[in-house]
Amino acid sequence: MMNSDATSTIRRWHAVFCKPRQDERTELNLRNQGFETFRPKVRERRTHNGHRRVQIESMFPRYLFVQLAAGGQDWGPIRSTRGAVGLVRQGQQAAVVPAEVIHELRLRCNEHDIIEQAGILDYRPDEPVEIIDGPCAGHRALFQARTGAERVAVLLTILNHQRRVEVPDSAIRRA
């Protein structure tokens, strides 16, 4: 049987459900209260008034992660934190997010907790890429150029001949 001192040192990740468009505010308020938080973000393309822009948004809108001690830590302030609705629960218990999930997400993040995704990054001509979706998935190619808002041209070697092929920009990633 584990004593309460050992229980209080075990730290687990939990998900916090936030009010609409309040993820950033909730994260800031929880950090100000001394909680360890993690809110992975992604770059999203948006069109506004005919102009395409890249915005940084939460990977999981309305959610963020907080690390809490299994026992001994007062979780009550989370409910009253500005922007937060409360912890995600399974029945009466706060749902635990496996540490491996957080670890894998953090491996994909840069120092600002932004996950770099294919399709958002700018590629250089003749940069090696891997096609990850569509009929050419699994093949390597050389990036050539952007051909439209969401399409790119790559140079693919098929049967010892190089062919210029257009694919969605989300279908490639750096090789």
N, CA and C of each residue as an Amber inpcrd file, in Angstrom:
protein
   525
   0.8410000  -1.1800000   0.0000000   0.0000000   0.0000000   0.0000000
   0.8870000   1.2440000   0.0000000   0.5320000   2.2400000  -0.8060000
   1.3230000   3.4380000  -0.9530000   0.9230000   4.4580000   0.1010000
   1.9150000   5.0990000   0.7220000   1.5570000   6.1030000   1.7170000
   1.1990000   7.4130000   1.0220000   0.6040000   8.3480000   1.7590000
   0.1180000   9.5890000   1.1540000   1.2500000  10.4650000   0.6570000
   2.4670000  10.3840000   1.2650000   3.5980000  11.1730000   0.7790000
   4.0040000  10.7230000  -0.6190000   4.0360000   9.4090000  -0.8500000
   4.3900000   8.8810000  -2.1710000   3.3090000   9.2330000  -3.1810000
   2.0480000   9.1690000  -2.7760000   0.9420000   9.4920000  -3.6700000
   1.0030000  10.9460000  -4.0980000   1.3680000  11.8500000  -3.1840000
   1.3670000  13.2710000  -3.5090000   2.5030000  13.6530000  -4.4540000
   3.5410000  12.7990000  -4.5690000   4.6410000  13.1250000  -5.4710000
   4.4040000  12.6120000  -6.8860000   3.4570000  11.7160000  -7.0770000
   3.1280000  11.2300000  -8.4120000   2.3780000  12.3370000  -9.1410000
   2.8860000  12.6820000 -10.3260000   2.2570000  13.7600000 -11.0960000
   1.6800000  13.1620000 -12.3780000   0.4600000  13.5530000 -12.6760000
  -0.2330000  13.0490000 -13.8580000  -0.7600000  14.2180000 -14.6800000
  -0.8830000  13.9580000 -15.9760000  -1.4330000  14.9640000 -16.8720000
  -2.9430000  14.7960000 -16.9720000  -3.6370000  15.9200000 -16.9920000
  -5.0890000  15.9450000 -17.1270000  -5.4500000  16.9870000 -18.1750000
  -6.6320000  16.8500000 -18.7500000  -7.1140000  17.8250000 -19.7370000
  -8.0470000  18.8080000 -19.0430000  -7.8980000  20.0760000 -19.3920000
  -8.7770000  21.1320000 -18.8950000  -9.6420000  21.5650000 -20.0620000
 -10.9580000  21.6190000 -19.8300000 -11.8950000  22.0950000 -20.8350000
 -12.0590000  23.5950000 -20.6350000 -11.9240000  24.3540000 -21.7200000
 -11.9530000  25.8170000 -21.6440000 -13.2120000  26.3800000 -22.3000000
 -13.5340000  27.6070000 -21.9340000 -14.6300000  28.3170000 -22.5920000
 -14.2120000  28.6140000 -24.0290000 -15.1870000  28.8530000 -24.9220000
 -14.8420000  29.1070000 -26.3330000 -13.8270000  30.2420000 -26.4800000
 -12.7900000  29.9980000 -27.2680000 -11.7240000  30.9560000 -27.5750000
 -11.0330000  31.5030000 -26.3280000 -10.9500000  30.6820000 -25.2790000
 -10.3130000  31.1070000 -24.0310000  -9.1240000  30.2270000 -23.6470000
  -8.6260000  29.4160000 -24.5990000  -7.5130000  28.4980000 -24.3110000
  -6.2830000  29.2570000 -23.8030000  -5.9070000  30.3090000 -24.5340000
  -4.7040000  31.0600000 -24.1830000  -4.8620000  31.7440000 -22.8260000
  -6.0140000  32.3310000 -22.6000000  -6.2850000  33.0020000 -21.3190000
  -6.2260000  32.0080000 -20.1680000  -6.8350000  30.8460000 -20.3540000
  -6.8320000  29.8160000 -19.3130000  -5.4060000  29.3730000 -19.0120000
  -4.6280000  29.1390000 -20.0650000  -3.2440000  28.7180000 -19.8790000
  -2.4710000  29.7570000 -19.0650000  -2.5920000  31.0080000 -19.4260000
  -1.8820000  32.0750000 -18.7210000  -2.3120000  32.1440000 -17.2500000
  -3.6130000  32.0700000 -17.0070000  -4.1160000  32.1400000 -15.6330000
  -3.6800000  30.9340000 -14.7950000  -3.6700000  29.7510000 -15.3890000
  -3.2120000  28.5720000 -14.6470000  -1.7180000  28.6700000 -14.3310000
  -0.9360000  29.1340000 -15.2880000   0.5060000  29.2990000 -15.0410000
   0.7510000  30.3280000 -13.9370000  -0.0350000  31.4080000 -13.9430000
   0.1030000  32.4260000 -12.8940000  -0.2080000  31.8650000 -11.5140000
  -1.0000000  30.8000000 -11.4660000  -1.3330000  30.1500000 -10.1980000
  -0.3190000  29.0630000  -9.8270000   0.6810000  28.8530000 -10.6840000
   1.7240000  27.8840000 -10.3780000   1.5120000  26.4980000 -10.9570000
   0.5120000  26.3130000 -11.7900000   0.2700000  25.0170000 -12.4140000
   1.1780000  24.8590000 -13.6270000   1.6520000  23.6240000 -13.8610000
   2.4060000  23.3300000 -15.0810000   1.4060000  22.9870000 -16.1700000
   1.4760000  23.7090000 -17.2890000   0.5260000  23.5030000 -18.3790000
   1.2620000  23.1640000 -19.6690000   0.5090000  22.6300000 -20.6130000
   1.0150000  22.3450000 -21.9530000  -0.1480000  22.5090000 -22.9070000
   0.0100000  23.4180000 -23.8710000  -1.0230000  23.6450000 -24.8870000
  -0.3520000  23.6080000 -26.2510000  -0.3360000  22.4250000 -26.8970000
   0.2860000  22.3520000 -28.2210000  -0.4950000  23.1960000 -29.2230000
   0.2560000  23.8370000 -30.1090000  -0.3470000  24.7310000 -31.0930000
   0.0910000  24.3270000 -32.4940000  -0.6980000  24.7150000 -33.4710000
  -0.3900000  24.4410000 -34.8770000  -0.5770000  25.7340000 -35.6660000
   0.0870000  25.7770000 -36.8160000  -0.0980000  26.8990000 -37.7340000
  -1.2500000  26.5230000 -38.6580000  -2.2310000  27.3850000 -38.7250000
  -3.3970000  27.1440000 -39.5750000  -3.4730000  28.2360000 -40.6290000
  -3.8000000  27.8450000 -41.8560000  -4.0050000  28.8190000 -42.9260000
  -5.4420000  29.2990000 -42.8730000  -5.6040000  30.5960000 -42.9280000
  -6.9340000  31.1960000 -42.9310000  -7.0130000  32.1920000 -44.0840000
  -8.1870000  32.3030000 -44.6760000  -8.4160000  33.3100000 -45.7000000
  -9.3600000  34.3390000 -45.1100000  -8.9230000  35.5970000 -45.1680000
  -9.7410000  36.6960000 -44.6510000  -9.7010000  37.8220000 -45.6730000
 -10.8610000  38.2020000 -46.1800000 -10.9500000  39.2440000 -47.2110000
 -10.0610000  38.9450000 -48.4100000  -9.9980000  37.6880000 -48.8010000
  -9.2240000  37.2840000 -49.9600000  -7.7320000  37.1390000 -49.7270000
  -7.2740000  37.3920000 -48.5150000  -5.8550000  37.2630000 -48.1910000
  -5.6410000  36.0260000 -47.3410000  -4.6530000  35.2330000 -47.7240000
  -4.3250000  34.0270000 -46.9620000  -3.3010000  34.4010000 -45.9080000
  -3.5750000  33.9820000 -44.6710000  -2.6630000  34.2360000 -43.5640000
  -2.4580000  32.9460000 -42.8030000  -1.3210000  32.8690000 -42.1240000
  -1.0520000  31.7460000 -41.2450000  -1.2290000  32.2370000 -39.8210000
  -2.0690000  31.5340000 -39.0630000  -2.3160000  31.8740000 -37.6700000
  -1.8910000  30.7160000 -36.7970000  -1.5060000  31.0200000 -35.5760000
  -1.1660000  29.9840000 -34.6100000  -2.3850000  29.7730000 -33.7230000
  -2.8490000  28.5200000 -33.6750000  -4.0360000  28.1790000 -32.9020000
  -3.7890000  26.9140000 -32.0970000  -4.6130000  26.6860000 -31.0970000
  -4.5040000  25.4670000 -30.2980000  -4.7360000  24.2510000 -31.1770000
  -3.9140000  23.2340000 -30.9810000  -4.0920000  21.9910000 -31.7180000
  -5.4250000  21.3430000 -31.3290000  -5.7820000  21.4920000 -30.0540000
  -7.0440000  20.9640000 -29.5510000  -7.8590000  22.1470000 -29.0370000
  -8.6320000  22.8030000 -29.9210000  -9.3910000  23.9760000 -29.4780000
 -10.2610000  23.6520000 -28.2640000 -10.2270000  24.5600000 -27.2770000
 -10.9800000  24.4840000 -26.0190000 -10.3760000  23.5170000 -25.0080000
  -9.1680000  22.9920000 -25.2890000  -8.5240000  22.0860000 -24.3380000
  -7.0680000  22.4760000 -24.1440000  -6.5550000  22.2030000 -22.9650000
  -5.1310000  22.2750000 -22.6980000  -4.8410000  21.2360000 -21.6320000
  -3.5640000  20.9780000 -21.4000000  -3.1680000  19.9540000 -20.4390000
  -2.5450000  20.6130000 -19.2180000  -2.7970000  20.0320000 -18.0620000
  -2.2160000  20.5110000 -16.8140000  -1.6870000  19.3040000 -16.0490000
  -0.5030000  19.4750000 -15.4360000   0.0780000  18.3770000 -14.6620000
  -0.2330000  18.6250000 -13.1920000  -0.8090000  17.6020000 -12.5540000
  -1.2500000  17.7280000 -11.1640000  -0.7230000  16.5740000 -10.3280000
  -0.4940000  16.8540000  -9.0650000  -0.0920000  15.8050000  -8.1270000
  -1.2990000  14.9190000  -7.8650000  -1.0450000  13.6140000  -7.7380000
  -2.1320000  12.6440000  -7.5560000  -2.8820000  12.8810000  -6.2430000
  -2.2180000  13.3580000  -5.2570000  -2.8750000  13.6330000  -3.9780000
  -2.2190000  14.8300000  -3.3240000  -2.9570000  15.5210000  -2.5090000
  -2.3770000  16.6200000  -1.7670000  -2.4380000  17.9660000  -2.4740000
  -2.6780000  18.0010000  -3.7760000  -2.7580000  19.2770000  -4.4840000
  -4.2160000  19.6710000  -4.6170000  -4.5120000  20.9210000  -4.3070000
  -5.8760000  21.4190000  -4.4000000  -6.1900000  21.7350000  -5.8630000
  -7.0880000  20.9540000  -6.4600000  -7.4540000  21.1430000  -7.8480000
  -8.6250000  22.1100000  -7.9900000  -9.2380000  22.4880000  -6.8850000
 -10.3980000  23.3780000  -6.8990000 -10.2020000  24.6650000  -7.6700000
  -9.0430000  25.3270000  -7.5480000  -8.8670000  26.6000000  -8.2640000
  -9.0100000  26.4880000  -9.7790000  -8.8410000  25.3080000 -10.3350000
  -8.9540000  25.1640000 -11.7900000 -10.3570000  25.5220000 -12.2580000
 -11.3740000  25.0800000 -11.5130000 -12.7650000  25.3790000 -11.8850000
 -13.0530000  26.8720000 -11.9000000 -12.4200000  27.6120000 -10.9840000
 -12.7010000  29.0440000 -10.8960000 -11.6940000  29.9020000 -11.6650000
 -10.7990000  29.2720000 -12.4000000  -9.8300000  30.0110000 -13.2080000
 -10.5500000  30.6490000 -14.3830000 -10.2590000  31.9260000 -14.6340000
 -10.8940000  32.6250000 -15.7590000 -10.5740000  31.9010000 -17.0610000
 -11.6100000  31.5770000 -17.8100000 -11.4620000  30.8890000 -19.0800000
 -11.6610000  29.3880000 -19.0000000 -11.5500000  28.8270000 -17.8010000
 -11.6790000  27.3680000 -17.6480000 -13.1030000  26.9800000 -17.2810000
 -13.5280000  25.8430000 -17.8020000 -14.7960000  25.2430000 -17.3840000
 -14.4990000  24.2510000 -16.2700000 -13.4510000  23.4530000 -16.4320000
 -13.0400000  22.4850000 -15.4190000 -12.2480000  21.3570000 -16.0320000
 -11.8790000  20.4000000 -15.2050000 -11.1500000  19.2280000 -15.6740000
 -12.0850000  18.3030000 -16.4420000 -11.5560000  17.6610000 -17.4490000
 -12.3140000  16.6290000 -18.1710000 -12.4110000  15.4330000 -17.2310000
 -13.5820000  14.8610000 -17.1170000 -13.8030000  13.7770000 -16.1610000
 -14.3050000  12.5210000 -16.8480000 -14.0080000  11.4020000 -16.1930000
 -14.5940000  10.1120000 -16.5490000 -15.3700000   9.6960000 -15.3170000
 -16.6630000   9.9150000 -15.3570000 -17.4750000   9.6850000 -14.1600000
 -17.1290000  10.7340000 -13.1220000 -16.7960000  10.3040000 -11.9190000
 -16.4380000  11.2280000 -10.8390000 -14.9520000  11.5730000 -10.8130000
 -14.1440000  10.8340000 -11.5690000 -12.6890000  11.0000000 -11.5390000
 -12.2140000  11.9040000 -12.6810000 -11.1930000  12.7010000 -12.3940000
 -10.5540000  13.4910000 -13.4470000  -9.8300000  12.5270000 -14.3810000
 -10.1060000  12.6430000 -15.6710000  -9.4890000  11.7600000 -16.6610000
  -7.9860000  12.0170000 -16.7210000  -7.2240000  10.9380000 -16.7850000
  -5.7650000  11.0360000 -16.8720000  -5.3530000  10.9030000 -18.3360000
  -4.4980000  11.8260000 -18.7940000  -3.9360000  11.7510000 -20.1380000
  -2.6120000  11.0010000 -20.0080000  -2.4220000   9.9060000 -20.7370000
  -1.1790000   9.1430000 -20.6060000   0.0580000  10.0180000 -20.8480000
   1.0540000   9.8660000 -20.0060000   2.2920000  10.6420000 -20.1180000
   2.9420000  10.4320000 -21.4810000   2.7600000   9.2510000 -22.0830000
   3.3460000   8.9660000 -23.3920000   2.7520000   9.8710000 -24.4690000
   1.4730000  10.1840000 -24.3480000   0.8180000  11.0680000 -25.3190000
   1.4370000  12.4640000 -25.2360000   1.5950000  12.9710000 -24.0260000
   2.2000000  14.2890000 -23.8350000   3.6460000  14.2730000 -24.3500000
   4.3670000  13.2040000 -24.0320000   5.7680000  13.0850000 -24.4650000
   5.8660000  13.1260000 -25.9910000   5.0150000  12.3640000 -26.6800000
   5.0470000  12.3240000 -28.1450000   4.6880000  13.6840000 -28.7450000
   3.7120000  14.3610000 -28.1600000   3.3540000  15.6930000 -28.6510000
   4.5130000  16.6670000 -28.4580000   5.1490000  16.5950000 -27.3010000
   6.2650000  17.5080000 -27.0180000   7.4500000  17.2630000 -27.9450000
   7.6540000  16.0190000 -28.3580000   8.7380000  15.7150000 -29.2960000
   8.5280000  16.4260000 -30.6370000   7.2760000  16.6350000 -31.0010000
   6.9440000  17.2500000 -32.2890000   6.8850000  18.7760000 -32.2200000
   6.9950000  19.3360000 -31.0040000   6.8670000  20.7780000 -30.8120000
   8.2160000  21.4790000 -30.8350000   8.1770000  22.7480000 -31.2390000
   9.3730000  23.5790000 -31.1090000   9.3570000  24.2070000 -29.7160000
  10.2670000  25.1510000 -29.4590000  10.3820000  25.7320000 -28.1170000
   9.1660000  26.5710000 -27.7140000   8.2890000  26.8910000 -28.6610000
   7.0820000  27.6630000 -28.3630000   5.8350000  26.7780000 -28.3370000
   6.0360000  25.4660000 -28.2310000   4.9550000  24.4790000 -28.2250000
   4.1540000  24.4730000 -29.5210000   4.8080000  24.8350000 -30.6260000
   4.1450000  24.8170000 -31.9270000   4.5970000  23.5760000 -32.6840000
   3.6310000  22.8060000 -33.1390000   3.9170000  21.6120000 -33.9320000
   4.0160000  22.0400000 -35.3870000   5.1770000  21.7970000 -35.9740000
   5.3700000  22.1480000 -37.3780000   4.7410000  21.0610000 -38.2360000
   3.9020000  21.4690000 -39.1600000   3.1920000  20.5190000 -40.0080000
   3.5710000  20.7020000 -41.4650000   3.5070000  19.6130000 -42.2050000
   3.7000000  19.7020000 -43.6520000   2.5950000  20.5590000 -44.2340000
   2.9060000  21.2650000 -45.3010000   1.8990000  22.1000000 -45.9450000
   1.9590000  23.5350000 -45.4590000   2.5040000  23.7770000 -44.3050000
   2.6130000  25.1250000 -43.7770000   4.0400000  25.6220000 -43.9690000
   4.9690000  24.7200000 -43.9420000   6.3690000  25.0930000 -44.0500000
   6.6920000  25.5440000 -45.4720000   7.6620000  26.4080000 -45.5830000
   8.1400000  26.8020000 -46.8980000   9.2880000  25.8820000 -47.2930000
   9.2390000  25.4010000 -48.5060000  10.2640000  24.5000000 -49.0170000
  11.1330000  25.2510000 -50.0050000  12.3600000  24.8150000 -50.1360000
  13.2910000  25.3830000 -51.1100000  13.2560000  24.5220000 -52.3770000
  13.4720000  25.1260000 -53.5430000  13.5290000  24.3250000 -54.7720000
  14.5960000  23.2340000 -54.6520000  14.2590000  22.0570000 -55.1350000
  15.1120000  20.8630000 -55.1240000  15.3480000  20.2960000 -53.7220000
  14.5350000  20.7270000 -52.7550000  14.6310000  20.1440000 -51.4080000
  13.9570000  18.7700000 -51.4160000  14.6110000  17.7550000 -50.8330000
  13.9970000  16.4200000 -50.7870000  12.7530000  16.4170000 -49.9030000
  11.6930000  15.8150000 -50.4020000  10.4530000  15.6760000 -49.6480000
   9.9670000  14.2390000 -49.7650000   9.0960000  13.8780000 -48.8640000
   8.4620000  12.5600000 -48.9210000   6.9780000  12.7810000 -49.1450000
   6.4080000  12.0170000 -50.0410000   4.9670000  12.0960000 -50.2790000
   4.3040000  11.1750000 -49.2760000   3.4010000  11.7290000 -48.4750000
   2.8080000  10.9680000 -47.3670000   1.3390000  10.6380000 -47.5710000
   0.7600000  11.1040000 -48.6820000  -0.6560000  10.8460000 -48.9030000
  -0.9180000  10.7470000 -50.4040000  -1.9300000   9.9820000 -50.7810000
  -2.2970000   9.8620000 -52.1830000  -1.6600000   8.6580000 -52.8500000
  -1.8090000   8.5510000 -54.1630000  -1.3150000   7.3710000 -54.8860000
   0.2120000   7.2490000 -54.8870000   0.9250000   8.3250000 -54.6510000
   2.3950000   8.2770000 -54.6430000   2.9610000   8.2150000 -53.2300000
   2.1090000   7.9560000 -52.2600000   2.5560000   7.9180000 -50.8630000
   3.7030000   6.9370000 -50.6920000   4.7050000   7.3550000 -49.9080000
   5.8580000   6.5160000 -49.6510000   7.0390000   6.7990000 -50.5640000
   6.8170000   7.5630000 -51.6290000   7.8980000   7.8980000 -52.5590000
   8.5670000   9.1990000 -52.1510000   9.8420000   9.2930000 -52.4820000
  10.5830000  10.5360000 -52.2650000  10.5830000  11.3200000 -53.5640000
  10.6490000  12.6450000 -53.4190000  10.6390000  13.5190000 -54.5920000
  11.4420000  14.7690000 -54.2580000  11.5690000  15.6440000 -55.2350000
  12.2280000  16.9240000 -55.0230000  11.1830000  18.0270000 -55.1800000
  11.0790000  18.8850000 -54.1830000  10.1460000  20.0050000 -54.2520000
  10.5630000  20.9170000 -55.3970000   9.5920000  21.3780000 -56.1790000
   9.8830000  22.2850000 -57.2860000   9.3120000  23.6820000 -57.0310000
   7.9940000  23.7690000 -56.8060000   7.3760000  25.0840000 -56.6310000
   5.9510000  24.9290000 -56.1180000   5.4310000  26.0040000 -55.5840000
   4.0070000  26.0670000 -55.2640000   3.2750000  26.3860000 -56.5610000
   2.1880000  25.6890000 -56.8300000   1.4510000  25.9140000 -58.0680000
   0.0940000  26.5540000 -57.8090000  -0.2700000  26.6560000 -56.5700000
  -1.5400000  27.2530000 -56.1970000  -1.5710000  27.4210000 -54.7000000
  -2.7020000  27.8570000 -54.1960000  -2.8150000  28.1260000 -52.7690000
  -2.5310000  26.8830000 -51.9250000  -2.9350000  25.7150000 -52.4150000
  -2.7650000  24.5110000 -51.6070000  -2.1610000  23.3550000 -52.3990000
  -1.4410000  23.6760000 -53.4810000  -0.8430000  22.6280000 -54.3040000
   0.6170000  22.9510000 -54.5520000   1.3960000  21.8760000 -54.7450000
   2.8200000  22.0230000 -55.0270000   3.1980000  21.0900000 -56.1660000
   4.2810000  21.4420000 -56.8370000   4.8350000  20.5830000 -57.8820000
   6.0940000  19.9430000 -57.3170000   6.2150000  18.6450000 -57.5260000
   7.4010000  17.9080000 -57.0960000   7.9310000  17.1290000 -58.2840000
   9.2160000  16.8300000 -58.2500000   9.8530000  16.0410000 -59.2890000
   9.9940000  14.6250000 -58.7600000   9.2630000  13.6990000 -59.3550000
   9.2000000  12.3220000 -58.8990000   9.8860000  11.4270000 -59.9280000
  10.7340000  10.5320000 -59.4610000  11.4050000   9.6010000 -60.3660000
  10.5850000   8.3110000 -60.4260000  10.0670000   8.0320000 -61.6320000
   9.2590000   6.8300000 -61.8570000   9.8570000   6.0900000 -63.0440000
  10.2040000   4.8350000 -62.8330000  10.7930000   4.0070000 -63.8910000
  11.9970000   4.6980000 -64.5380000  12.8720000   5.2290000 -63.6940000
  14.0990000   5.9060000 -64.1210000  13.8760000   7.1730000 -64.9410000
  12.6790000   7.7160000 -64.9020000  12.3830000   8.9770000 -65.5810000
  11.8110000   9.9560000 -64.5500000  12.2740000  11.2000000 -64.6120000
  11.7450000  12.2070000 -63.6940000  10.4950000  12.8270000 -64.2960000
   9.4590000  12.8850000 -63.4770000   8.1800000  13.4560000 -63.9000000
   7.7740000  14.5400000 -62.9140000   7.2870000  15.6380000 -63.4520000
   6.7610000  16.7060000 -62.5970000   5.3150000  16.3440000 -62.2570000
   5.0220000  16.2900000 -60.9770000   3.7010000  15.8730000 -60.5040000
   3.1850000  16.9390000 -59.5380000   1.9030000  17.2510000 -59.6300000
   1.2860000  18.1800000 -58.6840000   0.5310000  17.3850000 -57.6260000
   0.7300000  17.7820000 -56.3730000   0.0620000  17.1280000 -55.2480000
  -0.4050000  18.2090000 -54.2680000  -1.3610000  17.8870000 -53.3910000
  -1.7260000  18.8430000 -52.3470000  -0.5210000  19.1110000 -51.4500000
  -0.3460000  20.3420000 -50.9920000   0.8120000  20.6400000 -50.1420000
   0.7630000  19.8930000 -48.8310000  -0.4150000  19.4670000 -48.4090000
  -0.5220000  18.6920000 -47.1630000  -0.0550000  17.2510000 -47.3540000
   0.2050000  16.8520000 -48.6100000   0.6210000  15.4710000 -48.8980000
   2.1320000  15.2910000 -48.8870000   2.8860000  16.3440000 -48.5470000
   4.3450000  16.2010000 -48.5070000   4.8780000  16.6370000 -47.1450000
   6.0740000  16.1180000 -46.8440000   6.7980000  16.5620000 -45.6570000
   8.2840000  16.4650000 -45.9690000   9.0700000  17.1530000 -45.1760000
  10.5200000  17.1070000 -45.3870000  11.0190000  15.6880000 -45.2330000
  11.9130000  15.2870000 -46.1310000  12.4590000  13.9240000 -46.0710000
  13.6400000  13.8840000 -45.1070000
